[in-house]
Amino acid sequence: MVQVKLQHVNKSFGKTEVIRNVDLEIQKGEFVVFVGPSGCGKSTLLRLIAGLETLTSGEIAIADKTVTDLPPSKRGIAMVFQSYALYPHMTVFHNMAFSLDLQGFPKKEIRARVEKAAKILQMESLLDRKPAALSGGQRQRVAIGRAIVRNPDVFLFDEPLSNLDAALRHDTRGEIARLHSQLDATTIYVTHDQVEAMTLADKIVVLKDGEVMQIGKPMELFNMPANEFVAGFLGSPKMNFFDGVLGIIGSEGNIAGFSGQGMALENIRLVSTEKKSGTTARLGIRPQHLELNPKGWLKGTVTLIERLGTETIIELMSPEKILFRYATSEQIDLSAGQEARFSFDIDKAHIF
Amino acid sequence: MITRTFSHLVLALIVFIWVVPFVALVSTSLRSETEAKTSGFWTAFTPTVLGHRFSTHDRGTTAEFVDMSGNIFERLNGEKSGFPVSGEVQSILIKTRIADPENPSKTKLIRKLVPAGEPLEVRGGSFVYQSNGDFTWTFPEATAPKPKKLDAFINQDPVFGADAYIEVLFDNKKVPNALISSFIVTIPATIIPITIAAFAAYAFAWMTFPGRDWLFVLVVSLMVVPTQLAFLPILQGFSGIASWATALNAWLTDCEINDSCQVASKSFASLWITHTAFGLPLAIYLLRNYIVGLPKELLQSARIDGASHLQIFTRLIIPLSVPALASFSIFQFLWVWNDLIVALYIGPNNSSDLVFPIRLQKQLGTFKDQLHLLNASAVISMIVPVIVFLSMQRYFIRGLLAGSVKGG
């Protein structure tokens, strides 16, 4: 069942187009993450769904109801802001009760709903405090609690973890995931952090310059990126790219050969299917998929070694002066200036 | 470190410059008339030598005696009410005749200061006093002398009393009336503009309507219009309104019978309107700048929660703007309370409705010689803004927004 539906959504500020022709369907109970570099329009898209910005053209429907011209409060959404946006002069209880109070709910029901939400978030003891007396994580929880009491059709999160420190971010991420499965609520979550996107999402929407680059399950995007941008954006360290020439294209058009950088390879997944044989192309391979092999076809000189404990990342320079990385969980014995050779499973390479 | 010391010094200097006149005003108002007139306020806190005239005994006493004893301070404090004199008697000024050294056949009138313990001749008797004020007056034989007035120089202990306040507050109704009139003018002239300005400021900050920025520029540019420039048109306007009101009064009521149709053009209401008009630009400017600085997310969150503009205004903006509202109301209160010129031109001019600054200005004429009374009135007029400031000051709490948004 489709809970949120975006059709041909466009938004421009003056002459700047911020969102370009976005089509999107979100199923009920799905956890969707908008991810992209800063300025890609992911927050604007969320605010368009929330009704804080008006569409230039297009249509938005939430729970089978067109909401394009409705004010935020009538859309059945609740939003958690990056800055929490708690009302500083009200106690936690009143912060959470504010929307219900405005809707004219009876006092008893307000209390019951707030207390229920507080219980879910394990913050019953905080209800009488003011936001100033709370820690960052607690404020975050109040902001989420404020969304829960409204019992919305869709939860919207706008980079909710970016103000927390690393340890707390990890915990809260887990809590949001737990909360989502507990409430079974449709959630749209905006972040620039690909780790959050990969761990939380049922479906990731990658955006760039206001356009949707790819929509899909996290591992789908990771294994089968639809374009060079998605391939480079997801995964850490970044995917390696090598310039070269497109070889013979297979009969079904989805595999091709590649030559360049001293490599001559066959049967590699071709992503840019519109390209013709003989034109320039780029080969992409993730650092994790390289294998140290003395007979390998990829050669490089070590320039930097980063030992992270669980992982070692080695930065190398190819003879053609292209920087690439090799990542491995083994604690290998290499040092700067040394030469190394690599091979890789060609099933894991892509041509863009 | 050096700059901090320097700024502390400058601060101390500023505090000193501000506090000295205040201390002068208060101390003078608490002194006796003589003291206030004859010595500066800085002598009020240390013993001061002052002349006092006392009489040796009460008039009409006919009992004869050979020696009489008494106390100068008892005599002094028995006669006067108010400021009790204490301290030590330094000398008594006496006029006496002595043999003229240049002309042996004649005597000469001299004045001299007789120190304590030394006898002086008073009405044929020998008058001896001690510095603590005890005196004995001894005659060769029993007599009943008339009381003698003597001038004693007394090194007097500091003494303060609220007599001047009692006099200005209770002797007649001028100062209490002025106090009430000032409140009648000031309170609405503070509340009305701040109420209007808060609404306007919210609209300028968070509502979108055509011409908003130009309208705001216009409002801000009104701040430079000097009050004096507008007096004539304002007066004309008010007298026009007053004549309309008079005509309306005559038409609607039967005021002709007792000839009470006239509606005054200068009234408290005209002061309220004028102060509101001249206070609004600054108020709107200050409040708008404060309100526009409130976190945008708060308002958006309230919008998602379903609050209308009015609800956002009353439940979010007003509670969060208390520091700005408080600081502007202090400004406006002080300005209206201390205002003389607008009140003179536009305010009511019958004696019982005069506001405090006008009353003070009038007292400057009548109390020219009675500094203590003048200062007492001044302190009364000053105490109100001080109370207002101190009570509002607690709203200037920093970080009222702490905890609402990031970095808070």
Interface residues (C-beta under 8 A of the other chain):
Chain A: A50 G51 L52 P71 P72 S73 K74 I77 A78 M79 F81 Q82 S83 Y84 A85 L86 Y87 P88 H89 F98 S99 L102 Q103 K130 P131 A132 A133 L134 R139 R146 R150 N163
Chain B: P295 E297 L298 Q300 S301 A302 R303 I304 D305 G306 A307 Q311 R315 L316 P319 L320 G399 L400 L401 A402 G403 S404 V405 K406 G408
